[in-house]
Structure formats: C-alpha cells, structure tokens
Amino acid sequence: MNVLFGSGKGYPPEFSGGVQSSTHHLALQLMASGHQPSVLAALFGTGTFGLKARIKLKLSRRPGVIDRLPGYPVIRAWFPWEAARFAVQKLKPDVAVVQCHQSVPIGKALQAQGVPIVVYLRNVEFHELGGDLRELTSAHYIANSDFTARTYKEKFGVDATVIPPTINSGQYRTPTTGEYVTLINPYPEKGFDRAVQIARECPDIPFLFVESWTLGDAYRAQIEQVIASLPNVCLEGRTPDMKTIYGRTKILLAPSKWEEAWGRVASEAHCSGIPVIGSRRGGLPEAIGAGGLVLDYDAPLDHWVAAVRSLWFDPNAYMALSVAALEYSKRPQMQLDTQFATFLATLERARQAGVMRHDSAI
C-alpha cells in the first residue's frame, strides 16, 4: 500500500515531537514490510532547511515542495489541505492517515480526491481539528489510548481502534547513571511550574529539564531566570538521541496539567526501567501504569515531594518500581508486531471500504 500521513503540523527537521516520532517509526515499519509511506505536512519556513524549502516552493510555483530527507517523500506546504490534490497526484496514496492539527480540512480535501482516510486521534484538543469530525463521513479511526477513544466517542460518536504509541525500545533502552530527576518539555502545560516547586523543596536532588518543543528565545530566558536561584536544576537543549537523556535519568517527572492523550516519554523511560512520577491527567495514568506513581496534579506539594524523595533515597522502593517499569514496557499492547498488525488491518479496512464505495458509484 501507498500510505500518506497528513498533518497541519511541521515535520523534522522543522518540527519534532511525539507525533512526529511515532509517524516516522510507522513509516519505517511500513517500508520494512514492503509498503510505501509518505508525509504531507506544514512548511514553517524557518532555519536553513526552511529557507531553502521556501525558495524552492516559490520557484516551482507548486502548492507544495518535496524532499526525501527522512528516507521517504515529504510534501511540505503552507496550508497542507490546499496541497492535497498535488500530493495525491504525486504520491498516489491508497489510503491516508490524518492526525492532529487540521485533521478535518486535510481529511476533507483528501476524501474529495477519492482517498480513503483513517483519522489517528492523538490528543483531545478539539479546536486543533479545524472542524467537526462528523464531516468526514467515511473515515475510520485509531486512538492512542482508551482515554482518547472514550473522549471522542462521547463528543463525536465515533468508534476508534486503540493502539498505544509505537515505541522502538532499542532507540531508548540504555543503562543509566541515575544522576537526575528529569522533566522533558518544560512548558507550563507539561507541569513546569510544579516541577520547579518540587525542585525547590529538594535542594539535595539534581533535576534536569530538557527541551522538546522548541523554546523561543524569550521563553528560554524566562526559564533560565526562574531556575537561576536553583543550583540543583539545569536546562539542556533538544537532542535527537534520547538515550543521552535517559542514560542519566533515575526518575522521570511528568506532572502534566494537560489532559494528556497518552504520555510518550513515560513509555520511553520504561524501556530502561526508569520509574515515572506523573499526574492523573487524561491518558497519562495508562502510560505510567505499574511503572511509577500517579498523583493528582493539584495534590499538596508535599505529596509530590514525598514521592520523589522516597524513590530517590529508598533503594528498595526504587528497585521495585524500576523492575515494574521494565516489565510494563513489555506488555502485549506495546509489542511492535501486535501494534503494527492492528494498524495495517485498520488501514486495509479503510482501503477496502473505499474500493467498495468507488465500485458502487460506477
């Protein structure tokens, strides 16, 4: 099958995050299985890569610009839904997977070109859909957690096959020196403020804050100002090799304020037996499971501090949760072969339904 992934967000090297990591991993699995993946994404036009793409786009006078930087075709456009026809002509997808930002306009544009679609529900930010999912009359659905599936069922009446985010454990499994309590993505919605409060109450424990979403200069300066009075906290930039982070992490801290659809960093950390202390928000408790501790975000600060200190200083408590975290990473729902088979089966159902609709219209 030719499988097109469509999103209103950017794609590496212009933008990276959990969705992009999962998409790339699925693309690699598709290629390894004899299928052809491709991506339709937003062009941001920033940095050296973005500037070159902007020039190429302007000179070509086409609605999108094509590169093969990740090893498969990526079409980037200012407004991906406006480049849907161009993408279909160039890539000839048998089925499309639309996800996150602007799923509705991208899905409608692809359906108008006769492409069957599967909507991959990866968060519960309804405003990012760009419309009402019920406009996608023939779509099939995948959700990344029971929480996500349940939320969309209640809101839009759609049924989704649940497939947790694909995690290639080999990319993340590493021995760890256990130097830090680590927070990845220090934004307010990810629990930055709560993490700072915890670090302030634990001056004898080193904390590492790691950039994931790009930090603008102004916000980076704000973070640096906040942590300047905390000698036990350091900030590091983004890295494509998360082993360099998990290889120094003893505890992963995920005190998210957000209704997380899942919690990819929890699943990544578990691959190395790293316990997670996180908040009871959205699907994050599903991701943490037996491999950590779950607290209400607005639980008293001393509860959070006690959880961190107990795992940091009690070797028996830590070892028990470390073993549990590693075992939880091996549960059937997280096995790549099982996940990929379910993913392919969903795409095939959508493709077959599209063929039947086409035949009945003739």
ROBADREN-601005 format. One line per field, with one value per residue (C-alpha): residue in three letters; x, y, z; residue number from 1. Coordinates in nm, 4 decimals. Layout:
# residues N
residuo = (ala ...)
c1 = (X ...)
c2 = (Y ...)
c3 = (Z ...)
num = (NUM ...)
***
This chain:
# residues 362
residuo = (met asn val leu phe gly ser gly lys gly tyr pro pro glu phe ser gly gly val gln ser ser thr his his leu ala leu gln leu met ala ser gly his gln pro ser val leu ala ala leu phe gly thr gly thr phe gly leu lys ala arg ile lys leu lys leu ser arg arg pro gly val ile asp arg leu pro gly tyr pro val ile arg ala trp phe pro trp glu ala ala arg phe ala val gln lys leu lys pro asp val ala val val gln cys his gln ser val pro ile gly lys ala leu gln ala gln gly val pro ile val val tyr leu arg asn val glu phe his glu leu gly gly asp leu arg glu leu thr ser ala his tyr ile ala asn ser asp phe thr ala arg thr tyr lys glu lys phe gly val asp ala thr val ile pro pro thr ile asn ser gly gln tyr arg thr pro thr thr gly glu tyr val thr leu ile asn pro tyr pro glu lys gly phe asp arg ala val gln ile ala arg glu cys pro asp ile pro phe leu phe val glu ser trp thr leu gly asp ala tyr arg ala gln ile glu gln val ile ala ser leu pro asn val cys leu glu gly arg thr pro asp met lys thr ile tyr gly arg thr lys ile leu leu ala pro ser lys trp glu glu ala trp gly arg val ala ser glu ala his cys ser gly ile pro val ile gly ser arg arg gly gly leu pro glu ala ile gly ala gly gly leu val leu asp tyr asp ala pro leu asp his trp val ala ala val arg ser leu trp phe asp pro asn ala tyr met ala leu ser val ala ala leu glu tyr ser lys arg pro gln met gln leu asp thr gln phe ala thr phe leu ala thr leu glu arg ala arg gln ala gly val met arg his asp ser ala ile)
c1 = (0.0000 0.0959 0.0209 0.0115 0.0364 -0.1200 -0.0986 -0.1220 0.1903 0.5501 0.7824 1.1528 1.3830 1.1457 0.9401 0.9680 0.7616 0.5819 0.3527 0.6442 0.8446 0.5530 0.4854 0.8483 0.8570 0.5387 0.6899 0.9997 0.7826 0.5802 0.8943 1.0326 0.7067 0.7152 0.4780 0.5479 0.4947 0.4868 0.4010 0.2026 0.2969 0.3073 0.6025 0.7245 0.9955 1.2366 1.6046 1.8367 1.6202 1.3034 1.4606 1.5753 1.2290 1.0650 1.2854 1.2212 0.8468 0.8412 1.0442 0.8377 0.5046 0.3520 0.1333 0.3969 0.7660 0.9003 1.2026 1.3138 1.5105 1.3747 1.4135 1.0640 0.8762 0.7622 0.5483 0.5537 0.3072 0.1993 -0.1532 -0.1365 -0.5067 -0.4532 -0.1779 -0.3879 -0.4590 -0.0915 0.0058 -0.2397 -0.1167 0.2464 0.2221 -0.0916 -0.1847 -0.4124 -0.5086 -0.4263 -0.3732 -0.4607 -0.3693 -0.3767 -0.3716 -0.6288 -0.7366 -1.0803 -0.9789 -0.6961 -0.9266 -1.1994 -0.9501 -0.8155 -1.1634 -1.2522 -0.9666 -1.1125 -0.8584 -0.9908 -0.8851 -0.8039 -0.8030 -0.5372 -0.6634 -0.3524 -0.4811 -0.8094 -0.7594 -1.0795 -1.0025 -0.6987 -0.9181 -1.0162 -1.3775 -1.6245 -1.5106 -1.8633 -1.7924 -1.5566 -1.8424 -1.6409 -1.3422 -1.2055 -1.0412 -0.7425 -0.6903 -0.3705 -0.5369 -0.8615 -0.8990 -0.8709 -1.1130 -1.3661 -1.3403 -1.4037 -1.6858 -1.8586 -1.8008 -1.8473 -1.9982 -1.7067 -1.5578 -1.1812 -0.9380 -0.6928 -0.3215 -0.0794 0.2081 0.4680 0.7908 1.1032 1.2608 1.6033 1.6080 1.5576 1.6854 2.0120 2.1994 2.1552 2.3876 2.0834 2.2092 1.8845 1.5144 1.4262 1.1461 1.1099 0.9428 0.9469 0.6270 0.3501 0.1019 0.3590 0.3984 0.6980 0.5684 0.5031 0.8459 1.0117 0.8229 0.9356 1.2967 1.2933 1.1839 1.4533 1.7814 1.9766 1.8408 1.9676 1.6988 1.7397 1.4948 1.5141 1.3819 1.1442 0.9120 1.1354 1.1925 1.1724 1.4391 1.2014 1.0630 1.4088 1.5246 1.2207 1.3041 1.6666 1.5584 1.3267 1.5897 1.8783 1.8116 1.8034 2.1595 2.0217 1.8411 1.9983 1.8420 1.9532 1.8557 1.6830 1.8580 1.7704 1.9271 1.7130 1.9497 2.1753 1.8927 1.7568 2.1147 2.1452 1.7907 1.6901 1.3287 1.1176 0.8919 0.5702 0.3445 0.1356 -0.1520 -0.2678 -0.5259 -0.2553 -0.3843 -0.1007 0.2448 0.5088 0.8041 0.6724 0.6741 1.0221 1.1589 1.0082 1.2262 1.5258 1.3486 1.3094 1.0068 0.7765 0.6092 0.3224 -0.0153 -0.3588 -0.4489 -0.6062 -0.4308 -0.1085 -0.2037 -0.2471 0.1048 0.2551 0.0598 0.2564 0.5795 0.5537 0.3463 0.0405 -0.0765 -0.3397 -0.1749 -0.3164 -0.2322 -0.0478 0.3095 0.4431 0.2818 0.4800 0.7958 0.7481 0.7018 1.0230 1.2265 1.1012 1.2178 1.5407 1.6572 1.4913 1.6780 1.4219 1.1280 1.3212 1.4241 1.0682 0.9304 1.2259 1.1604 0.7881 0.8583 1.0678 0.8066 0.5288 0.7195 0.6957 0.3173 0.1370 -0.0242 0.3225 0.4695 0.5568 0.4415 0.0992 0.0600 0.1692 -0.0581 -0.3549 -0.2517 -0.2241 -0.5564 -0.7287 -0.5741 -0.6764 -1.0370 -1.0434 -0.8899 -1.1354 -1.4295 -1.3019 -1.2821 -1.6394 -1.7640 -1.5857 -1.7270 -2.0813 -2.0554 -1.9655)
c2 = (0.0000 0.3601 0.5296 0.9076 1.0638 1.4101 1.6761 2.0508 2.0430 2.0527 1.7569 1.7107 1.8892 2.1862 2.0419 1.7337 1.5830 1.2660 1.2632 1.3069 1.0333 0.7905 0.8775 0.8226 0.4898 0.3770 0.4902 0.2788 -0.0214 0.0271 0.0349 -0.2737 -0.4526 -0.3564 -0.0596 0.2986 0.5763 0.9479 1.2609 1.5780 1.8397 2.2105 2.4168 2.6540 2.8130 2.8735 2.7916 2.6912 2.3999 2.6076 2.8920 2.6559 2.4982 2.8404 2.9345 2.6018 2.6391 2.9902 2.8960 2.5842 2.7685 2.4497 2.4179 2.2084 2.1255 1.7692 1.6300 1.2829 1.3836 1.1077 0.8391 0.8708 1.1529 1.4525 1.7232 2.0481 2.3301 2.6485 2.5056 2.1263 2.0884 2.3150 2.0802 1.7629 1.7330 1.7868 1.5219 1.2699 1.3300 1.2897 1.0130 0.8215 0.7027 0.4029 0.5327 0.8378 0.8727 1.2235 1.3328 1.6224 1.9761 2.0497 1.6859 1.7848 2.0153 1.7815 1.4797 1.6506 1.7553 1.4009 1.2480 1.4863 1.3259 0.9809 0.8779 0.6642 0.8102 0.6930 0.9619 0.8986 1.0603 1.1541 1.4281 1.5665 1.9259 1.9516 2.3044 2.1700 1.9540 2.2520 2.1386 1.8685 1.5082 1.4151 1.5929 1.3048 1.0734 0.7661 0.7901 0.5101 0.5932 0.4972 0.6362 0.6246 0.5384 0.4217 0.7735 0.9278 0.6786 0.7329 1.1120 1.1178 0.8675 1.0969 1.4106 1.2911 0.9428 0.7793 0.4401 0.4044 0.1144 0.1718 0.1448 0.2977 0.4993 0.2809 0.2748 0.1204 0.0151 -0.0165 0.3590 0.4299 0.1340 0.2205 0.1709 0.4755 0.6517 0.7726 1.1286 1.3222 1.3585 1.4570 1.6730 1.6650 1.9610 2.2411 2.4172 2.5215 2.2698 1.9943 2.0817 2.3148 2.5201 2.2124 2.0710 2.3953 2.3813 2.0229 2.1034 2.3984 2.1660 1.9107 2.1066 1.7850 1.6193 1.7180 1.7975 1.8046 1.9998 1.9039 2.0996 1.9093 2.1617 2.4386 2.7062 3.0568 3.2983 3.4889 3.1781 3.0216 3.3376 3.3165 2.9572 3.0457 3.3318 3.1024 2.8326 3.0754 3.0566 2.6745 2.5372 2.1826 2.2445 2.2552 2.3087 2.1259 2.1728 1.9308 1.6157 1.3556 1.0853 1.0407 0.7744 1.0614 1.1836 0.8549 0.7343 0.9924 0.9730 0.7985 0.9220 1.0754 1.3533 1.4168 1.6466 1.7476 1.9952 1.8912 1.6237 1.4078 1.1623 0.9289 1.0185 0.9011 0.9946 0.7594 0.4691 0.5648 0.5812 0.2448 0.0790 0.1466 0.0576 0.4234 0.4823 0.7742 1.0078 1.1739 1.3370 1.1841 1.3646 1.2136 0.9020 0.9625 0.7125 0.4476 0.5197 0.5100 0.2092 -0.0167 0.1569 0.4532 0.6659 0.8706 1.1755 1.4408 1.7423 1.9675 1.7301 1.9060 1.9859 1.7786 1.4683 1.5242 1.5927 1.2794 1.0672 1.1980 1.1665 0.8154 0.6866 0.8839 0.7763 0.4353 0.1749 -0.0969 0.1192 0.2326 -0.1165 -0.2464 0.0259 0.0030 -0.3676 -0.2969 -0.0216 -0.2524 -0.5277 -0.2820 -0.1819 -0.5435 -0.5812 -0.7164 -0.3821 -0.2283 -0.5009 -0.3591 -0.6578 -0.6565 -0.2803 -0.2747 -0.5638 -0.3796 -0.0577 -0.2306 -0.4088 -0.0756 0.0796 -0.2198 -0.1952 0.1704 0.0932 -0.1879 0.0295 0.2963 0.0462 -0.0650 0.2954 0.3589 0.0440 0.1205 0.4706 0.3407)
c3 = (0.0000 -0.0564 0.2763 0.3110 0.6583 0.6678 0.9369 0.9722 1.1889 1.0717 1.0263 1.1050 1.0758 1.1143 1.3987 1.6165 1.8944 1.9938 1.6892 1.4520 1.6282 1.6097 1.2451 1.1468 1.3261 1.1483 0.8186 0.8802 0.9685 0.6507 0.4366 0.6096 0.5235 0.1564 0.1730 0.0661 0.3222 0.2541 0.4503 0.3840 0.6430 0.7113 0.5978 0.8676 0.6544 0.9422 0.9726 0.6899 0.5799 0.5880 0.3922 0.1172 0.1058 0.0793 -0.2154 -0.3855 -0.3306 -0.4741 -0.7807 -0.8509 -0.8327 -0.6970 -0.3859 -0.2109 -0.2103 -0.1967 -0.0143 0.0916 0.3980 0.6301 0.3610 0.2119 0.0347 0.2384 0.0795 0.2750 0.2153 0.3905 0.4055 0.3626 0.2803 -0.0204 -0.1397 -0.1048 -0.4774 -0.5577 -0.3010 -0.4433 -0.7985 -0.6971 -0.4390 -0.5442 -0.1933 -0.1458 0.1975 0.4088 0.7828 0.9024 1.2511 1.4940 1.3570 1.0858 1.0523 0.9224 0.6338 0.5337 0.5556 0.3525 0.0864 0.0563 0.0518 -0.2314 -0.4247 -0.3597 -0.0966 0.1930 0.5264 0.8754 1.1435 1.4073 1.7286 1.9245 2.1562 2.2851 2.1732 1.9696 1.8487 1.6636 1.4397 1.2266 1.2077 1.3072 1.2646 1.1616 0.8318 0.7488 0.6652 0.5632 0.7971 1.0107 1.3444 1.5565 1.9092 2.1112 2.4433 2.5964 2.7336 2.3867 2.2321 2.5095 2.4843 2.1085 2.1406 2.3897 2.1796 1.8223 1.8464 1.6620 1.7410 1.7372 1.7430 2.0297 1.9507 2.2035 2.0546 1.8890 2.0862 1.9373 2.2651 2.1037 2.0491 2.4193 2.6222 2.7913 3.1180 3.3365 3.5758 3.7702 3.8090 3.7710 3.8190 3.4630 3.3241 2.9463 2.7756 3.0369 2.9374 3.1798 3.0380 3.0890 3.4559 3.4529 3.7466 3.9599 3.8725 3.9832 4.3130 4.3706 4.2849 4.5236 4.8051 4.7170 4.7051 4.7647 4.4476 4.0979 3.8389 3.4614 3.2437 2.8756 2.5799 2.3494 2.1887 2.0607 2.3225 2.1833 2.2984 2.5262 2.6949 2.7294 2.9042 3.1315 3.2270 3.2908 3.5141 3.7131 3.7700 3.8302 4.2041 4.1967 4.1772 4.1641 3.8319 3.4869 3.1446 2.8302 2.4667 2.2350 2.1243 1.8582 2.0772 2.3870 2.5191 2.6212 2.8459 2.9783 3.0314 3.3117 3.4472 3.7685 3.7836 3.5077 3.6333 3.4368 3.6444 3.3443 3.3748 3.0283 2.9545 2.8015 2.5444 2.6413 2.7706 2.5281 2.7481 3.0175 2.7730 2.6530 3.0080 3.0992 2.8325 3.0583 3.3814 3.4768 3.7030 3.6304 3.8767 3.6940 3.7205 3.6956 3.3737 3.0640 2.9387 3.1312 3.4053 3.1307 3.0081 3.3591 3.4833 3.7171 3.6194 3.8509 4.0839 3.9860 4.1834 4.1286 3.9691 4.2384 4.5230 4.8070 4.7113 4.9984 4.8417 4.5232 4.7177 4.9273 4.6141 4.4592 4.7779 4.8508 4.5126 4.5196 4.8647 4.9219 4.7130 4.7792 4.6726 4.3672 4.2611 4.2914 4.0647 3.8265 3.7719 3.7346 3.4791 3.2639 3.2813 3.1970 2.8824 2.7654 2.7965 2.4865 2.3943 2.3498 2.1296 1.7902 1.5861 1.7515 1.7179 1.3558 1.2593 1.4124 1.2359 0.8977 0.9451 1.0132 0.7020 0.4933 0.6152 0.5162 0.1770 0.1062 0.2086 -0.0295 -0.3150 -0.2464 -0.2460 -0.5742 -0.7352 -0.6223 -0.7682 -1.1138)
num = (1 2 3 4 5 6 7 8 9 10 11 12 13 14 15 16 17 18 19 20 21 22 23 24 25 26 27 28 29 30 31 32 33 34 35 36 37 38 39 40 41 42 43 44 45 46 47 48 49 50 51 52 53 54 55 56 57 58 59 60 61 62 63 64 65 66 67 68 69 70 71 72 73 74 75 76 77 78 79 80 81 82 83 84 85 86 87 88 89 90 91 92 93 94 95 96 97 98 99 100 101 102 103 104 105 106 107 108 109 110 111 112 113 114 115 116 117 118 119 120 121 122 123 124 125 126 127 128 129 130 131 132 133 134 135 136 137 138 139 140 141 142 143 144 145 146 147 148 149 150 151 152 153 154 155 156 157 158 159 160 161 162 163 164 165 166 167 168 169 170 171 172 173 174 175 176 177 178 179 180 181 182 183 184 185 186 187 188 189 190 191 192 193 194 195 196 197 198 199 200 201 202 203 204 205 206 207 208 209 210 211 212 213 214 215 216 217 218 219 220 221 222 223 224 225 226 227 228 229 230 231 232 233 234 235 236 237 238 239 240 241 242 243 244 245 246 247 248 249 250 251 252 253 254 255 256 257 258 259 260 261 262 263 264 265 266 267 268 269 270 271 272 273 274 275 276 277 278 279 280 281 282 283 284 285 286 287 288 289 290 291 292 293 294 295 296 297 298 299 300 301 302 303 304 305 306 307 308 309 310 311 312 313 314 315 316 317 318 319 320 321 322 323 324 325 326 327 328 329 330 331 332 333 334 335 336 337 338 339 340 341 342 343 344 345 346 347 348 349 350 351 352 353 354 355 356 357 358 359 360 361 362)
***
